[in-house]
Amino acid sequence: MFNAAQEKLRLASESFGVASRVHVRYYDREGRDEAYEGRALVTWEPDGGAADDLDTVKVTLTGKGPRKKITNPAAPAGGGTLTLAAASTTKEAA
């Protein structure tokens, strides 16, 4: 069983058209200026492992469309604000 973010990625990888893309945000965890968001196509591939291991997968996110610079949500207080969209449409990638 996968957590909610992993399950959203897995389901997107099995979909077609717009449903195969996810909204992603990625940023420096230490609050530096580098932070972006955009949409990405999801590829989900089993990645081997021993028979008694938990599932191991390789997930690839391939950018589709423009990448937009955003305020880093991990920036120190006063450096920006964090606004979360509805959980069903937005997931963060750290």
Disulfide bonds with the S-S distance in Angstrom:
none
